[in-house]
Amino acid sequence: MRSRDGWWAALFLAPQVLGLLAFLVLPLGFAIALAFMKWDGLGEMSWVGFDNFAAQLSDPDFGTAVWNTVKLAVLTVPVGLALALLVAIALNNVRGKTFYRVVYFLPVVTSSVAVAVMWQVILASGDYGVLNSTVHDWFGITLPNWLDDPGWVIVAIAVVTVWSSLGLNVVIFLAGLQTIPPSLTEAARIDGAGPVRIFRSVTLPMISPTIFFSTVVAVISSFQAFDQIYVLVNPDHNDGARTIVYQVYDLGFKDFEFGMSSAAALILLALTLLVTLVQFGVQKRFVHYDS
Amino acid sequence: MSFPISKKALAAAALALTATVTAACSGSGGGAATGGPAAGGKVTIRWSTWGSAEDVALYKGFNDDFMKRHPNIVLKMETVPKYEDYHPKLLTQLTSKTAPDVFFVGDDNVGKFVAAGVLAPLNDKLAGADSKSKPEDFFDGVYGGAKKDGQIYGVPNDTNPEVLWYGKKALKEAGITEDPAELNAAGKWTMAKYLEMNAKLKAAGKAGSIFWNWYGSTYSVISGFGGKVWDGGKFVATTDPKSREALQTLAKGYADKTFLSADVLPASNGANTQFIRSKAGFFAGGRWMIDVVKKGGDLPNYDIVPFPSETGQPMSGAVAASYLALNKDSKNAKEAFTFLTEFVSKEGQLLRLKNGGAVPSIKGAEQVVLEGGYPAHAQTFLDVRDTGFANYSDEVAVPGLTKDINDHLLKVWTGKVAFEQGMTELQSLVDGKIG
């Protein structure tokens, strides 16, 4: 009987396991192997050892991409999460929160390409952009060329990223807030705690696992930013928008340097892993899992 | 609970289910490799290109006409709007053996595909009885990287010779009384005269010339100075004295704003706007510029002239080209070639380019360029095409090299890298890539 159950389990698991092997394990293994090869996508592969990694680590474009990616993470993660927490707290106490939840969640389910095109219309330079032309017409103020200026483009991308990911973080935080037993807040209030103290001493510790989860996800997501940036700005013409994933795409599909591209992808993987491990190391001091 | 089913049958079912799921997830592809006669004896030929909605409409007209004449062939056109997205997709399709039967290839990528051996050689087919486009019907210089060791792997669809558009009003406002096209006709259109006009435009508070940062304009200027870009398989643009002088002139011009790079101008005051508002005297571009000047509404104000030479005599200028290639793995090579040869034939180009912004690549279809009588010296497009050059085969054989050269030169033009350092780095970059 147990043996038969095993076969049934195998039957139902097989598609998933083989799918995982075919679409995750094999490509990952291939990418790792490729990082040590020189391959243009069509011709012969040749072994080059660590040359691809060395070339990437000494390439100024890769340095620019890493720096832009870090800047994007620094700009989007704290601001995005703080804003989401504020909105979630506000929504937690209003009527019709389902309606607002839907409204804030809409950008999350909207195609990232559509989001980018819409923001392109808003942020375009000079008379072409809704934002710049409106501010100029109403207040006489000339705003920067958000998408053309290498110094401002990362700010523009950060704004779009925060806007489009806000809903997801709000929903997660709302879920976290609703797990806080009302008795805890009530007890604190009876003890004379004001709203700020309640937030600091009850709310924050209680939702710290949620904050930690959101932070990890947001950092990984910002490290993998690509599609919106690709549509919003052409990083080919604006170095300020070049991120690591764009570098991976550029090397692989424009320069046909698949080995180099895989090496850049693995460096991104290592960087993401390192930052996540640091976050897990630090969380022990700030995250409270006991109710 | 038990079922009368054997372990082997279960395992087979699991594998079959997995295979089905895997196949479903891997996409339909279709691919040239899977082609074959469809129901009713019809053959489906997939072909792909990049292009705007207007381009696609022109191609659709050709497709409909073709299918009427060949009821046994169904054409399936696959288009990508942006040029820069097209080749990544094509490369992926070629790698996975799902590429179309016939496809466009850009002049900066064709060498790579020729070297990889994924394109069918066309000499015999083009010279054969079924061909509507013989190899000699096309100007030799336009084949560029699509020809290797005498074998043709891609046929030029059409061309866009790089010329200098100029605004008569801007020149007049800068105190320039001579007309560049007339100087050219008299054999007096020299590099010195051109630079003198640029200086006058600059002194009048205008830009002299606007260039897109691509090989077409850069190499045309080098050619105008009498320099070389590639020589005997070596990149000599940074070492050949005349080429270096050309690049230095460009760098100096970009630095003092005599020249503007269209690539870095803000969208609100871009190259087209500046040219139409007579803020710049010259704008390097192809026949597609007609659409730009039409928007300005002052058509008689504009005319064209070739890039100047040192002596005033005609020199070889750059000609942008794209190629139509036949997938080596096509299962319907005969029908695919029928489409290819008709697409690039004289009749095909006359049909496709009637209202288009390109210049025919084939001899005998010149009326497309001349019949509208615009611009006044439209013949210049044909002259540049007939004597011009597509991107160098040594350069296009290395994937991404043209892009890397352009990107690096842009750093020099924008002053991010000093000229001498830029030239040293450019040489190392090219040497490193060609190995």
Interface residues (C-beta under 8 A of the other chain):
Chain A: M1 R4 W7 W8 A10 L11 A14 P15 L18 G19 A22 F23 D40 G41 L42 G43 A124 S125 G126 D127 Y128 N145 L147 D148 N234 D236 H237 Y249 G252 F253 K254 D255 F256 E257
Chain B: S2 K7 L10 A11 A13 A14 L15 L17 T18 V21 T22 C25 E84 H87 P88 L91 T92 L94 T95 K112 F113 A115 A116 G117 V118 D263 V264 P266 A267 S268 N269 P399 G400 K403 D404 D407
